[in-house]
Amino acid sequence: MDSALNDNTGLQRILVVDDDPDIIQVVRITLEEEGFEVATAQTANEAFNHIARHGLPHLAIVDIRMPGMDGIEFSRKVQKYSDLPVILLTAVNEEEKVVKAIEEVAEDYVIKPFSPKVLAARVKRVMRRVGDFDFRLEALTVIDDRLAIDFAEKKALIDEKPVSLTPTETKLLHILIRSARRTVTTEYLLGRLWPLEEVFEDTLRVHVHRLRQKIEPEKSSPRYLITQRGVGYSFLPTS
């Protein structure tokens, strides 16, 4: 397997999910002019299919009101196994939904009708907060010759052999891999993995331990998931 290190040369990828083709077109044109790579879907199912084929985007812009699964439920489902940042598109009379969504799944929201330039500014602000991704998150995110991660299918490939991951283990890997070589604090991990629960550091340690048992070549001497004592954890690719 070839290394998939992005070195920040690839475009940041945005997935726009809205059942209104006119809104999709306007948002696509605006964000492409701002230098983003844009994919679109008109339903939650289309969005999940896109993620399965192409991997996780850097950010999703999601309409709350869509046929079938609504935007909040879509965000909940994808964030069970990832830390995908979401900006919600919402109608003016959906204030209660938005307040709950901001607490649970969304980084920001924009009320329809909206200025495309304002939306682009919100996207840039969220991306600055999330930070640069060291890896381009393809359908199969290749770490090195030994390890690859399929986030949508919640599995690791170790020497091309599949190993199942729990949703929490997958989300933990997503957070650490997008911040590869940098220390992610324990406080941040707890807040992102369990945003609505009071969970303590011991619980996180258990999940890290179990993940190491699955992906590390030497369980007693981790080479990917490194503990930064008193601070948090780092993901250190070998290449």
RODO-2510 file (C-alpha; in nm, 4 decimals, decimal comma):
residues 239
     n   res          X          Y          Z
     1     m     0,0000     0,0000     0,0000
     2     d     0,1257     0,3474    -0,0864
     3     s     0,1303     0,6210     0,1731
     4     a    -0,1695     0,8558     0,1592
     5     l    -0,0026     1,1453     0,3326
     6     n    -0,1646     1,4589     0,2026
     7     d     0,0957     1,7083     0,3270
     8     n    -0,1838     1,9669     0,3033
     9     t    -0,1554     1,9855    -0,0769
    10     g    -0,5033     1,8521    -0,1535
    11     l    -0,8147     2,0668    -0,1576
    12     q    -1,0363     2,0578     0,1467
    13     r    -1,3482     1,8618     0,0577
    14     i    -1,7017     1,9790     0,1374
    15     l    -2,0143     1,7625     0,1080
    16     v    -2,3361     1,9609     0,0537
    17     v    -2,6583     1,7732     0,1379
    18     d    -2,9816     1,9502     0,0400
    19     d    -3,2900     1,8469    -0,1573
    20     d    -3,3090     2,1865    -0,3326
    21     p    -3,1005     2,1731    -0,6546
    22     d    -3,0879     2,5544    -0,6770
    23     i    -2,9294     2,5823    -0,3317
    24     i    -2,6860     2,3041    -0,4166
    25     q    -2,5794     2,4851    -0,7318
    26     v    -2,5267     2,8210    -0,5607
    27     v    -2,3321     2,6690    -0,2706
    28     r    -2,1189     2,4585    -0,5040
    29     i    -2,0219     2,7551    -0,7237
    30     t    -1,9453     2,9767    -0,4224
    31     l    -1,7295     2,7216    -0,2428
    32     e    -1,5438     2,6152    -0,5552
    33     e    -1,4594     2,9813    -0,6166
    34     e    -1,3182     2,9861    -0,2609
    35     g    -1,0903     2,6927    -0,3420
    36     f    -1,2827     2,3991    -0,1953
    37     e    -1,3581     2,0673    -0,3636
    38     v    -1,7366     2,0205    -0,3489
    39     a    -1,9539     1,7091    -0,3719
    40     t    -2,3327     1,7123    -0,3430
    41     a    -2,6227     1,4873    -0,2446
    42     q    -2,9981     1,5469    -0,2329
    43     t    -3,0804     1,2912     0,0378
    44     a    -2,9108     1,1418     0,3400
    45     n    -2,8874     0,8044     0,1642
    46     e    -2,7074     0,9652    -0,1303
    47     a    -2,4687     1,1280     0,1163
    48     f    -2,3925     0,7981     0,2904
    49     n    -2,3330     0,6325    -0,0470
    50     h    -2,0921     0,9108    -0,1409
    51     i    -1,9001     0,8655     0,1851
    52     a    -1,8797     0,4897     0,1283
    53     r    -1,7398     0,5425    -0,2232
    54     h    -1,5149     0,8439    -0,1687
    55     g    -1,4435     0,8647     0,2033
    56     l    -1,5252     1,1257     0,4637
    57     p    -1,5206     1,4920     0,3594
    58     h    -1,3518     1,7557     0,5711
    59     l    -1,6888     1,9191     0,6430
    60     a    -2,0578     1,8726     0,5567
    61     i    -2,3216     2,1394     0,4943
    62     v    -2,6565     1,9759     0,5684
    63     d    -3,0158     2,0962     0,5349
    64     i    -3,2273     2,0151     0,8392
    65     r    -3,5400     1,9477     0,6317
    66     m    -3,4907     1,6692     0,3796
    67     p    -3,7183     1,3891     0,2569
    68     g    -3,6645     1,0667     0,4459
    69     m    -3,3890     1,1089     0,7033
    70     d    -3,3553     1,4722     0,8143
    71     g    -3,0268     1,6556     0,8481
    72     i    -2,9952     1,6160     1,2237
    73     e    -3,0436     1,2396     1,2112
    74     f    -2,7940     1,2153     0,9245
    75     s    -2,5415     1,4075     1,1334
    76     r    -2,6020     1,1832     1,4362
    77     k    -2,5463     0,8689     1,2322
    78     v    -2,2275     0,9811     1,0594
    79     q    -2,0866     1,1172     1,3849
    80     k    -2,1278     0,7834     1,5588
    81     y    -1,8138     0,6706     1,3770
    82     s    -1,6495     1,0006     1,2793
    83     d    -1,5935     1,3548     1,4001
    84     l    -1,7274     1,5124     1,0809
    85     p    -1,7861     1,8884     1,1306
    86     v    -2,1370     1,9925     1,0234
    87     i    -2,2900     2,3285     0,9330
    88     l    -2,6702     2,3125     0,9278
    89     l    -2,8957     2,4982     0,6863
    90     t    -3,2152     2,5846     0,8700
    91     a    -3,5431     2,7726     0,8324
    92     v    -3,6124     3,0705     1,0554
    93     n    -3,8791     2,8821     1,2566
    94     e    -3,6540     2,5941     1,3617
    95     e    -3,4821     2,7635     1,6540
    96     e    -3,5434     2,4840     1,9075
    97     k    -3,4067     2,2201     1,6704
    98     v    -3,1003     2,4302     1,6001
    99     v    -3,0221     2,4889     1,9685
   100     k    -3,0336     2,1131     2,0340
   101     a    -2,8312     2,0399     1,7205
   102     i    -2,5588     2,2882     1,8151
   103     e    -2,5241     2,1075     2,1488
   104     e    -2,5149     1,7646     1,9874
   105     v    -2,3952     1,7557     1,6248
   106     a    -2,3393     2,0933     1,4586
   107     e    -2,0463     2,3353     1,4596
   108     d    -2,2540     2,6197     1,3186
   109     y    -2,5753     2,7010     1,1323
   110     v    -2,7011     2,9377     0,8621
   111     i    -3,0625     3,0503     0,8291
   112     k    -3,2321     3,0348     0,4868
   113     p    -3,2387     3,2440     0,2780
   114     f    -2,8689     3,3125     0,3241
   115     s    -2,5821     3,4932     0,1591
   116     p    -2,3482     3,2407    -0,0108
   117     k    -2,0517     3,4548     0,0907
   118     v    -2,1608     3,4418     0,4557
   119     l    -2,1862     3,0635     0,4308
   120     a    -1,8362     3,0484     0,2795
   121     a    -1,7052     3,2588     0,5690
   122     r    -1,8668     3,0195     0,8190
   123     v    -1,7071     2,7239     0,6401
   124     k    -1,3638     2,8840     0,6584
   125     r    -1,4068     2,9611     1,0277
   126     v    -1,5019     2,6018     1,1105
   127     m    -1,2137     2,4660     0,9035
   128     r    -0,9687     2,6915     1,0879
   129     r    -1,1007     2,5554     1,4157
   130     v    -1,0780     2,1942     1,3015
   131     g    -0,7278     2,2417     1,1617
   132     d    -0,5311     2,0930     0,8744
   133     f    -0,5668     1,7250     0,7915
   134     d    -0,2409     1,5384     0,7438
   135     f    -0,4196     1,2568     0,5605
   136     r    -0,6619     1,2797     0,2719
   137     l    -0,9537     1,0757     0,4036
   138     e    -1,0301     0,8505     0,1090
   139     a    -1,2754     0,5573     0,1164
   140     l    -0,9712     0,3615     0,2290
   141     t    -0,7327     0,5853     0,4218
   142     v    -0,3887     0,4308     0,3809
   143     i    -0,1553     0,4983     0,6720
   144     d     0,1462     0,2935     0,5666
   145     d     0,2377    -0,0402     0,4093
   146     r     0,0818    -0,2242     0,7019
   147     l    -0,2256    -0,0264     0,8111
   148     a    -0,5291     0,1289     0,6401
   149     i    -0,8634     0,2459     0,7790
   150     d    -1,2096     0,2196     0,6216
   151     f    -1,4078     0,4679     0,8300
   152     a    -1,7472     0,4113     0,6661
   153     e    -1,7245     0,0359     0,7150
   154     k    -1,5707     0,0755     1,0619
   155     k    -1,2750    -0,1520     1,0068
   156     a    -0,8980    -0,1502     0,9914
   157     l    -0,7006    -0,3409     0,7307
   158     i    -0,3840    -0,4812     0,8825
   159     d    -0,1597    -0,6397     0,6216
   160     e    -0,4781    -0,6305     0,4085
   161     k    -0,6742    -0,8396     0,6594
   162     p    -0,9936    -0,6742     0,7957
   163     v    -1,0294    -0,6066     1,1672
   164     s    -1,3644    -0,4755     1,2935
   165     l    -1,3703    -0,1526     1,4937
   166     t    -1,6424    -0,0243     1,7220
   167     p    -1,8011     0,3119     1,6324
   168     t    -1,6159     0,4755     1,9237
   169     e    -1,2813     0,3257     1,8171
   170     t    -1,3434     0,4449     1,4609
   171     k    -1,4305     0,7967     1,5756
   172     l    -1,1257     0,8066     1,8018
   173     l    -0,9046     0,7098     1,5081
   174     h    -1,0691     0,9733     1,2874
   175     i    -0,9892     1,2477     1,5382
   176     l    -0,6306     1,1347     1,5910
   177     i    -0,5504     1,0610     1,2257
   178     r    -0,6724     1,3982     1,1032
   179     s    -0,4360     1,5527     1,3604
   180     a    -0,1489     1,3125     1,2925
   181     r     0,1791     1,3982     1,4654
   182     r     0,0048     1,6494     1,6910
   183     t    -0,1065     1,5898     2,0493
   184     v    -0,4832     1,5827     2,1003
   185     t    -0,5738     1,6605     2,4590
   186     t    -0,7712     1,4231     2,6758
   187     e    -1,0264     1,6973     2,7418
   188     y    -1,0838     1,7490     2,3686
   189     l    -1,1210     1,3750     2,3035
   190     l    -1,3719     1,3321     2,5851
   191     g    -1,5774     1,6245     2,4573
   192     r    -1,5814     1,5016     2,0969
   193     l    -1,6352     1,1326     2,1669
   194     w    -1,9081     1,1806     2,4286
   195     p    -2,0499     1,5328     2,3806
   196     l    -2,3666     1,4743     2,5827
   197     e    -2,2277     1,2494     2,8555
   198     e    -2,0090     1,2952     3,1613
   199     v    -1,7287     1,0513     3,0889
   200     f    -1,3963     1,0320     3,2687
   201     e    -1,0417     0,9709     3,1539
   202     d    -1,0422     0,6049     3,2601
   203     t    -1,3102     0,5312     2,9991
   204     l    -1,0972     0,6872     2,7284
   205     r    -0,7964     0,4823     2,8414
   206     v    -0,9996     0,1634     2,8025
   207     h    -1,0933     0,2512     2,4436
   208     v    -0,7340     0,3428     2,3584
   209     h    -0,6134     0,0145     2,5069
   210     r    -0,8653    -0,1892     2,3066
   211     l    -0,7777    -0,0034     1,9889
   212     r    -0,4084    -0,0713     2,0438
   213     q    -0,4841    -0,4406     2,0826
   214     k    -0,6380    -0,4327     1,7350
   215     i    -0,3961    -0,2200     1,5321
   216     e    -0,0550    -0,2152     1,7009
   217     p     0,2083    -0,4661     1,5830
   218     e     0,3529    -0,4808     1,9352
   219     k     0,0845    -0,4340     2,1987
   220     s     0,3299    -0,3446     2,4758
   221     s     0,5214    -0,0946     2,2645
   222     p     0,2756     0,1189     2,0621
   223     r     0,4039     0,2754     1,7427
   224     y     0,0803     0,4447     1,6222
   225     l    -0,1165     0,5509     1,9321
   226     i     0,1248     0,7316     2,1617
   227     t     0,0367     0,8492     2,5117
   228     q     0,1547     1,2010     2,5898
   229     r     0,1533     1,1766     2,9668
   230     g    -0,0592     1,4310     3,1436
   231     v    -0,1771     1,5803     2,8140
   232     g    -0,3420     1,3363     2,5744
   233     y    -0,2623     1,1173     2,2744
   234     s    -0,0875     1,1415     1,9388
   235     f    -0,1151     0,9367     1,6215
   236     l     0,2292     0,8874     1,4713
   237     p     0,2397     0,7308     1,1251
   238     t     0,5595     0,5446     1,0531
   239     s     0,6176     0,6990     0,7087
***
